[in-house]
Amino acid sequence: MGLRIVQVDAFADRLFAGNPAAVCVLPETRAEEWMQAVAVMDAGRAGVMEL
């Protein structure tokens, strides 16, 4: 599955300011269990946040 990944500037009102965050745009909503499994898998890294 090819996924679209974009960078957003969190906590900013202009480009290249604030905290850069990579966002993976999913083609459809995932089950809560799947999202929790991704969060657990990524627990040791920067983090995963559902928007």
PQR file with spaces between the fields and no chain letter, atoms N, CA, C, O and H, PARSE charges and radii, in Angstrom:
ATOM       1  N    MET     1       0.851   -1.171    0.000 -0.4000 1.5000
ATOM       2  CA   MET     1       0.000    0.000    0.000 -0.0000 2.0000
ATOM       3  C    MET     1       0.895    1.232    0.000  0.5500 1.7000
ATOM       4  O    MET     1       1.708    1.398    0.909 -0.5500 1.4000
ATOM       5  N    GLY     2       0.763    2.089   -0.989 -0.4000 1.5000
ATOM       6  CA   GLY     2       1.491    3.349   -1.011 -0.0000 2.0000
ATOM       7  C    GLY     2       0.745    4.386   -0.185  0.5500 1.7000
ATOM       8  O    GLY     2      -0.462    4.567   -0.347 -0.5500 1.4000
ATOM       9  H    GLY     2       0.103    1.954   -1.727  0.4000 1.0000
ATOM      10  N    LEU     3       1.459    5.062    0.692 -0.4000 1.5000
ATOM      11  CA   LEU     3       0.831    6.054    1.558 -0.0000 2.0000
ATOM      12  C    LEU     3       1.407    7.434    1.276  0.5500 1.7000
ATOM      13  O    LEU     3       2.593    7.581    0.981 -0.5500 1.4000
ATOM      14  H    LEU     3       2.439    4.915    0.824  0.4000 1.0000
ATOM      15  N    ARG     4       0.564    8.420    1.371 -0.4000 1.5000
ATOM      16  CA   ARG     4       0.994    9.805    1.210 -0.0000 2.0000
ATOM      17  C    ARG     4       1.506   10.305    2.562  0.5500 1.7000
ATOM      18  O    ARG     4       0.819   10.178    3.576 -0.5500 1.4000
ATOM      19  H    ARG     4      -0.400    8.301    1.611  0.4000 1.0000
ATOM      20  N    ILE     5       2.693   10.863    2.570 -0.4000 1.5000
ATOM      21  CA   ILE     5       3.273   11.410    3.794 -0.0000 2.0000
ATOM      22  C    ILE     5       3.564   12.886    3.556  0.5500 1.7000
ATOM      23  O    ILE     5       4.205   13.253    2.571 -0.5500 1.4000
ATOM      24  H    ILE     5       3.251   10.966    1.747  0.4000 1.0000
ATOM      25  N    VAL     6       3.090   13.721    4.461 -0.4000 1.5000
ATOM      26  CA   VAL     6       3.310   15.160    4.349 -0.0000 2.0000
ATOM      27  C    VAL     6       3.938   15.671    5.638  0.5500 1.7000
ATOM      28  O    VAL     6       3.823   15.043    6.690 -0.5500 1.4000
ATOM      29  H    VAL     6       2.569   13.424    5.261  0.4000 1.0000
ATOM      30  N    GLN     7       4.597   16.807    5.545 -0.4000 1.5000
ATOM      31  CA   GLN     7       5.153   17.448    6.736 -0.0000 2.0000
ATOM      32  C    GLN     7       4.273   18.636    7.083  0.5500 1.7000
ATOM      33  O    GLN     7       3.920   19.438    6.217 -0.5500 1.4000
ATOM      34  H    GLN     7       4.691   17.318    4.690  0.4000 1.0000
ATOM      35  N    VAL     8       3.925   18.740    8.346 -0.4000 1.5000
ATOM      36  CA   VAL     8       3.167   19.892    8.826 -0.0000 2.0000
ATOM      37  C    VAL     8       4.006   20.619    9.866  0.5500 1.7000
ATOM      38  O    VAL     8       4.838   20.017   10.545 -0.5500 1.4000
ATOM      39  H    VAL     8       4.212   18.088    9.049  0.4000 1.0000
ATOM      40  N    ASP     9       3.779   21.901    9.980 -0.4000 1.5000
ATOM      41  CA   ASP     9       4.470   22.707   10.981 -0.0000 2.0000
ATOM      42  C    ASP     9       3.507   22.938   12.138  0.5500 1.7000
ATOM      43  O    ASP     9       2.667   23.838   12.097 -0.5500 1.4000
ATOM      44  H    ASP     9       3.103   22.391    9.429  0.4000 1.0000
ATOM      45  N    ALA    10       3.642   22.110   13.170 -0.4000 1.5000
ATOM      46  CA   ALA    10       2.748   22.193   14.325 -0.0000 2.0000
ATOM      47  C    ALA    10       3.092   23.421   15.168  0.5500 1.7000
ATOM      48  O    ALA    10       4.253   23.819   15.262 -0.5500 1.4000
ATOM      49  H    ALA    10       4.324   21.379   13.204  0.4000 1.0000
ATOM      50  N    PHE    11       2.084   24.001   15.766 -0.4000 1.5000
ATOM      51  CA   PHE    11       2.248   25.156   16.653 -0.0000 2.0000
ATOM      52  C    PHE    11       2.868   26.343   15.925  0.5500 1.7000
ATOM      53  O    PHE    11       3.681   27.068   16.499 -0.5500 1.4000
ATOM      54  H    PHE    11       1.141   23.677   15.690  0.4000 1.0000
ATOM      55  N    ALA    12       2.488   26.545   14.661 -0.4000 1.5000
ATOM      56  CA   ALA    12       3.049   27.646   13.884 -0.0000 2.0000
ATOM      57  C    ALA    12       1.970   28.255   12.993  0.5500 1.7000
ATOM      58  O    ALA    12       1.001   27.594   12.620 -0.5500 1.4000
ATOM      59  H    ALA    12       1.828   25.956   14.195  0.4000 1.0000
ATOM      60  N    ASP    13       2.159   29.505   12.668 -0.4000 1.5000
ATOM      61  CA   ASP    13       1.230   30.168   11.756 -0.0000 2.0000
ATOM      62  C    ASP    13       1.894   30.518   10.430  0.5500 1.7000
ATOM      63  O    ASP    13       1.330   31.248    9.615 -0.5500 1.4000
ATOM      64  H    ASP    13       2.946   30.041   12.971  0.4000 1.0000
ATOM      65  N    ARG    14       3.124   29.978   10.219 -0.4000 1.5000
ATOM      66  CA   ARG    14       3.812   30.187    8.945 -0.0000 2.0000
ATOM      67  C    ARG    14       4.683   28.966    8.645  0.5500 1.7000
ATOM      68  O    ARG    14       4.987   28.172    9.535 -0.5500 1.4000
ATOM      69  H    ARG    14       3.582   29.385   10.881  0.4000 1.0000
ATOM      70  N    LEU    15       5.077   28.829    7.379 -0.4000 1.5000
ATOM      71  CA   LEU    15       5.894   27.693    6.961 -0.0000 2.0000
ATOM      72  C    LEU    15       7.262   27.699    7.632  0.5500 1.7000
ATOM      73  O    LEU    15       7.830   28.753    7.918 -0.5500 1.4000
ATOM      74  H    LEU    15       4.830   29.473    6.655  0.4000 1.0000
ATOM      75  N    PHE    16       7.769   26.509    7.874 -0.4000 1.5000
ATOM      76  CA   PHE    16       9.114   26.293    8.408 -0.0000 2.0000
ATOM      77  C    PHE    16       9.323   26.920    9.788  0.5500 1.7000
ATOM      78  O    PHE    16      10.432   27.325   10.133 -0.5500 1.4000
ATOM      79  H    PHE    16       7.307   25.653    7.642  0.4000 1.0000
ATOM      80  N    ALA    17       8.258   26.993   10.559 -0.4000 1.5000
ATOM      81  CA   ALA    17       8.333   27.466   11.940 -0.0000 2.0000
ATOM      82  C    ALA    17       7.654   26.411   12.813  0.5500 1.7000
ATOM      83  O    ALA    17       7.007   25.500   12.296 -0.5500 1.4000
ATOM      84  H    ALA    17       7.357   26.663   10.278  0.4000 1.0000
ATOM      85  N    GLY    18       7.795   26.528   14.095 -0.4000 1.5000
ATOM      86  CA   GLY    18       7.151   25.565   14.986 -0.0000 2.0000
ATOM      87  C    GLY    18       7.851   24.222   14.977  0.5500 1.7000
ATOM      88  O    GLY    18       9.053   24.145   14.724 -0.5500 1.4000
ATOM      89  H    GLY    18       8.320   27.268   14.515  0.4000 1.0000
ATOM      90  N    ASN    19       7.109   23.170   15.250 -0.4000 1.5000
ATOM      91  CA   ASN    19       7.655   21.817   15.319 -0.0000 2.0000
ATOM      92  C    ASN    19       7.252   21.034   14.073  0.5500 1.7000
ATOM      93  O    ASN    19       6.062   20.817   13.844 -0.5500 1.4000
ATOM      94  H    ASN    19       6.132   23.232   15.455  0.4000 1.0000
ATOM      95  N    PRO    20       8.227   20.604   13.261 -0.5600 1.5000
ATOM      96  CA   PRO    20       7.877   19.814   12.084  0.2800 2.0000
ATOM      97  C    PRO    20       7.396   18.425   12.500  0.5500 1.7000
ATOM      98  O    PRO    20       7.967   17.799   13.393 -0.5500 1.4000
ATOM      99  N    ALA    21       6.356   17.961   11.848 -0.4000 1.5000
ATOM     100  CA   ALA    21       5.815   16.633   12.132 -0.0000 2.0000
ATOM     101  C    ALA    21       5.448   15.957   10.817  0.5500 1.7000
ATOM     102  O    ALA    21       4.830   16.570    9.947 -0.5500 1.4000
ATOM     103  H    ALA    21       5.892   18.470   11.123  0.4000 1.0000
ATOM     104  N    ALA    22       5.832   14.694   10.679 -0.4000 1.5000
ATOM     105  CA   ALA    22       5.441   13.913    9.507 -0.0000 2.0000
ATOM     106  C    ALA    22       4.058   13.326    9.761  0.5500 1.7000
ATOM     107  O    ALA    22       3.792   12.781   10.833 -0.5500 1.4000
ATOM     108  H    ALA    22       6.334   14.196   11.386  0.4000 1.0000
ATOM     109  N    VAL    23       3.194   13.440    8.778 -0.4000 1.5000
ATOM     110  CA   VAL    23       1.829   12.929    8.893 -0.0000 2.0000
ATOM     111  C    VAL    23       1.585   11.965    7.741  0.5500 1.7000
ATOM     112  O    VAL    23       1.783   12.305    6.575 -0.5500 1.4000
ATOM     113  H    VAL    23       3.410   13.882    7.908  0.4000 1.0000
ATOM     114  N    CYS    24       1.158   10.771    8.083 -0.4000 1.5000
ATOM     115  CA   CYS    24       0.827    9.755    7.092 -0.0000 2.0000
ATOM     116  C    CYS    24      -0.677    9.834    6.837  0.5500 1.7000
ATOM     117  O    CYS    24      -1.479    9.611    7.745 -0.5500 1.4000
ATOM     118  H    CYS    24       0.998   10.494    9.031  0.4000 1.0000
ATOM     119  N    VAL    25      -1.053   10.151    5.608 -0.4000 1.5000
ATOM     120  CA   VAL    25      -2.464   10.299    5.256 -0.0000 2.0000
ATOM     121  C    VAL    25      -2.995    8.934    4.823  0.5500 1.7000
ATOM     122  O    VAL    25      -2.616    8.415    3.773 -0.5500 1.4000
ATOM     123  H    VAL    25      -0.402   10.333    4.871  0.4000 1.0000
ATOM     124  N    LEU    26      -3.869    8.363    5.634 -0.4000 1.5000
ATOM     125  CA   LEU    26      -4.423    7.044    5.341 -0.0000 2.0000
ATOM     126  C    LEU    26      -5.618    7.168    4.402  0.5500 1.7000
ATOM     127  O    LEU    26      -6.364    8.144    4.475 -0.5500 1.4000
ATOM     128  H    LEU    26      -4.177    8.785    6.487  0.4000 1.0000
ATOM     129  N    PRO    27      -5.803    6.192    3.525 -0.5600 1.5000
ATOM     130  CA   PRO    27      -6.917    6.254    2.577  0.2800 2.0000
ATOM     131  C    PRO    27      -8.278    6.024    3.231  0.5500 1.7000
ATOM     132  O    PRO    27      -9.311    6.344    2.645 -0.5500 1.4000
ATOM     133  N    GLU    28      -8.279    5.473    4.435 -0.4000 1.5000
ATOM     134  CA   GLU    28      -9.543    5.221    5.138 -0.0000 2.0000
ATOM     135  C    GLU    28      -9.280    5.182    6.639  0.5500 1.7000
ATOM     136  O    GLU    28      -8.142    5.009    7.073 -0.5500 1.4000
ATOM     137  H    GLU    28      -7.440    5.213    4.912  0.4000 1.0000
ATOM     138  N    THR    29     -10.322    5.342    7.413 -0.4000 1.5000
ATOM     139  CA   THR    29     -10.211    5.285    8.866 -0.0000 2.0000
ATOM     140  C    THR    29      -9.809    3.881    9.295  0.5500 1.7000
ATOM     141  O    THR    29     -10.305    2.891    8.757 -0.5500 1.4000
ATOM     142  H    THR    29     -11.247    5.483    7.059  0.4000 1.0000
ATOM     143  N    ARG    30      -8.919    3.804   10.257 -0.4000 1.5000
ATOM     144  CA   ARG    30      -8.468    2.511   10.786 -0.0000 2.0000
ATOM     145  C    ARG    30      -9.149    2.227   12.114  0.5500 1.7000
ATOM     146  O    ARG    30      -9.607    3.138   12.803 -0.5500 1.4000
ATOM     147  H    ARG    30      -8.516    4.608   10.695  0.4000 1.0000
ATOM     148  N    ALA    31      -9.206    0.952   12.461 -0.4000 1.5000
ATOM     149  CA   ALA    31      -9.807    0.538   13.729 -0.0000 2.0000
ATOM     150  C    ALA    31      -8.958    1.043   14.894  0.5500 1.7000
ATOM     151  O    ALA    31      -7.744    1.204   14.767 -0.5500 1.4000
ATOM     152  H    ALA    31      -8.833    0.212   11.901  0.4000 1.0000
ATOM     153  N    GLU    32      -9.599    1.284   16.007 -0.4000 1.5000
ATOM     154  CA   GLU    32      -8.920    1.746   17.221 -0.0000 2.0000
ATOM     155  C    GLU    32      -7.775    0.809   17.611  0.5500 1.7000
ATOM     156  O    GLU    32      -6.707    1.267   18.016 -0.5500 1.4000
ATOM     157  H    GLU    32     -10.585    1.152   16.110  0.4000 1.0000
ATOM     158  N    GLU    33      -7.997   -0.490   17.488 -0.4000 1.5000
ATOM     159  CA   GLU    33      -6.968   -1.468   17.850 -0.0000 2.0000
ATOM     160  C    GLU    33      -5.724   -1.305   16.975  0.5500 1.7000
ATOM     161  O    GLU    33      -4.600   -1.419   17.465 -0.5500 1.4000
ATOM     162  H    GLU    33      -8.864   -0.862   17.159  0.4000 1.0000
ATOM     163  N    TRP    34      -5.921   -1.042   15.698 -0.4000 1.5000
ATOM     164  CA   TRP    34      -4.806   -0.855   14.769 -0.0000 2.0000
ATOM     165  C    TRP    34      -4.011    0.391   15.159  0.5500 1.7000
ATOM     166  O    TRP    34      -2.781    0.360   15.191 -0.5500 1.4000
ATOM     167  H    TRP    34      -6.834   -0.950   15.301  0.4000 1.0000
ATOM     168  N    MET    35      -4.711    1.479   15.454 -0.4000 1.5000
ATOM     169  CA   MET    35      -4.024    2.722   15.824 -0.0000 2.0000
ATOM     170  C    MET    35      -3.248    2.549   17.128  0.5500 1.7000
ATOM     171  O    MET    35      -2.146    3.080   17.266 -0.5500 1.4000
ATOM     172  H    MET    35      -5.710    1.504   15.428  0.4000 1.0000
ATOM     173  N    GLN    36      -3.810    1.814   18.081 -0.4000 1.5000
ATOM     174  CA   GLN    36      -3.104    1.567   19.333 -0.0000 2.0000
ATOM     175  C    GLN    36      -1.863    0.712   19.102  0.5500 1.7000
ATOM     176  O    GLN    36      -0.830    0.935   19.733 -0.5500 1.4000
ATOM     177  H    GLN    36      -4.705    1.382   17.969  0.4000 1.0000
ATOM     178  N    ALA    37      -1.957   -0.263   18.203 -0.4000 1.5000
ATOM     179  CA   ALA    37      -0.801   -1.106   17.888 -0.0000 2.0000
ATOM     180  C    ALA    37       0.315   -0.272   17.262  0.5500 1.7000
ATOM     181  O    ALA    37       1.487   -0.492   17.568 -0.5500 1.4000
ATOM     182  H    ALA    37      -2.796   -0.444   17.690  0.4000 1.0000
ATOM     183  N    VAL    38      -0.021    0.670   16.403 -0.4000 1.5000
ATOM     184  CA   VAL    38       0.982    1.553   15.802 -0.0000 2.0000
ATOM     185  C    VAL    38       1.624    2.419   16.886  0.5500 1.7000
ATOM     186  O    VAL    38       2.840    2.607   16.887 -0.5500 1.4000
ATOM     187  H    VAL    38      -0.972    0.849   16.154  0.4000 1.0000
ATOM     188  N    ALA    39       0.822    2.941   17.801 -0.4000 1.5000
ATOM     189  CA   ALA    39       1.349    3.777   18.880 -0.0000 2.0000
ATOM     190  C    ALA    39       2.304    2.987   19.774  0.5500 1.7000
ATOM     191  O    ALA    39       3.339    3.513   20.183 -0.5500 1.4000
ATOM     192  H    ALA    39      -0.166    2.788   17.800  0.4000 1.0000
ATOM     193  N    VAL    40       1.973    1.741   20.080 -0.4000 1.5000
ATOM     194  CA   VAL    40       2.842    0.905   20.912 -0.0000 2.0000
ATOM     195  C    VAL    40       4.143    0.618   20.169  0.5500 1.7000
ATOM     196  O    VAL    40       5.222    0.673   20.760 -0.5500 1.4000
ATOM     197  H    VAL    40       1.132    1.314   19.748  0.4000 1.0000
ATOM     198  N    MET    41       4.046    0.315   18.889 -0.4000 1.5000
ATOM     199  CA   MET    41       5.223    0.017   18.082 -0.0000 2.0000
ATOM     200  C    MET    41       6.157    1.223   18.038  0.5500 1.7000
ATOM     201  O    MET    41       7.376    1.058   17.986 -0.5500 1.4000
ATOM     202  H    MET    41       3.170    0.270   18.409  0.4000 1.0000
ATOM     203  N    ASP    42       5.605    2.421   18.057 -0.4000 1.5000
ATOM     204  CA   ASP    42       6.384    3.647   17.924 -0.0000 2.0000
ATOM     205  C    ASP    42       6.705    4.289   19.273  0.5500 1.7000
ATOM     206  O    ASP    42       7.237    5.399   19.302 -0.5500 1.4000
ATOM     207  H    ASP    42       4.615    2.555   18.099  0.4000 1.0000
ATOM     208  N    ALA    43       6.404    3.635   20.373 -0.4000 1.5000
ATOM     209  CA   ALA    43       6.523    4.247   21.702 -0.0000 2.0000
ATOM     210  C    ALA    43       7.933    4.732   22.019  0.5500 1.7000
ATOM     211  O    ALA    43       8.085    5.704   22.759 -0.5500 1.4000
ATOM     212  H    ALA    43       5.972    2.733   20.350  0.4000 1.0000
ATOM     213  N    GLY    44       8.951    4.101   21.494 -0.4000 1.5000
ATOM     214  CA   GLY    44      10.313    4.503   21.796 -0.0000 2.0000
ATOM     215  C    GLY    44      10.833    5.620   20.918  0.5500 1.7000
ATOM     216  O    GLY    44      11.939    6.112   21.140 -0.5500 1.4000
ATOM     217  H    GLY    44       8.828    3.311   20.893  0.4000 1.0000
ATOM     218  N    ARG    45      10.068    6.029   19.935 -0.4000 1.5000
ATOM     219  CA   ARG    45      10.512    7.081   19.016 -0.0000 2.0000
ATOM     220  C    ARG    45       9.762    8.370   19.295  0.5500 1.7000
ATOM     221  O    ARG    45       9.199    8.536   20.377 -0.5500 1.4000
ATOM     222  H    ARG    45       9.169    5.629   19.755  0.4000 1.0000
ATOM     223  N    ALA    46       9.747    9.266   18.356 -0.4000 1.5000
ATOM     224  CA   ALA    46       9.194   10.606   18.561 -0.0000 2.0000
ATOM     225  C    ALA    46       7.733   10.582   18.988  0.5500 1.7000
ATOM     226  O    ALA    46       7.318   11.429   19.780 -0.5500 1.4000
ATOM     227  H    ALA    46      10.205    9.132   17.477  0.4000 1.0000
ATOM     228  N    GLY    47       6.945    9.643   18.490 -0.4000 1.5000
ATOM     229  CA   GLY    47       5.550    9.557   18.893 -0.0000 2.0000
ATOM     230  C    GLY    47       4.601    9.573   17.716  0.5500 1.7000
ATOM     231  O    GLY    47       4.952    9.984   16.610 -0.5500 1.4000
ATOM     232  H    GLY    47       7.282    8.955   17.847  0.4000 1.0000
ATOM     233  N    VAL    48       3.414    9.126   17.977 -0.4000 1.5000
ATOM     234  CA   VAL    48       2.359    9.090   16.979 -0.0000 2.0000
ATOM     235  C    VAL    48       1.163    9.794   17.573  0.5500 1.7000
ATOM     236  O    VAL    48       0.809    9.562   18.728 -0.5500 1.4000
ATOM     237  H    VAL    48       3.128    8.793   18.875  0.4000 1.0000
ATOM     238  N    MET    49       0.543   10.648   16.794 -0.4000 1.5000
ATOM     239  CA   MET    49      -0.625   11.366   17.285 -0.0000 2.0000
ATOM     240  C    MET    49      -1.726   11.271   16.245  0.5500 1.7000
ATOM     241  O    MET    49      -1.500   11.536   15.065 -0.5500 1.4000
ATOM     242  H    MET    49       0.831   10.836   15.855  0.4000 1.0000
ATOM     243  N    GLU    50      -2.897   10.900   16.677 -0.4000 1.5000
ATOM     244  CA   GLU    50      -4.045   10.839   15.777 -0.0000 2.0000
ATOM     245  C    GLU    50      -4.643   12.227   15.662  0.5500 1.7000
ATOM     246  O    GLU    50      -4.894   12.886   16.670 -0.5500 1.4000
ATOM     247  H    GLU    50      -3.081   10.684   17.636  0.4000 1.0000
ATOM     248  N    LEU    51      -4.870   12.669   14.442 -0.4000 1.5000
ATOM     249  CA   LEU    51      -5.500   13.982   14.228 -0.0000 2.0000
ATOM     250  C    LEU    51      -6.936   13.820   13.833  0.5500 1.7000
ATOM     251  O    LEU    51      -7.631   14.811   13.610 -0.5500 1.4000
ATOM     252  H    LEU    51      -4.666   12.134   13.622  0.4000 1.0000
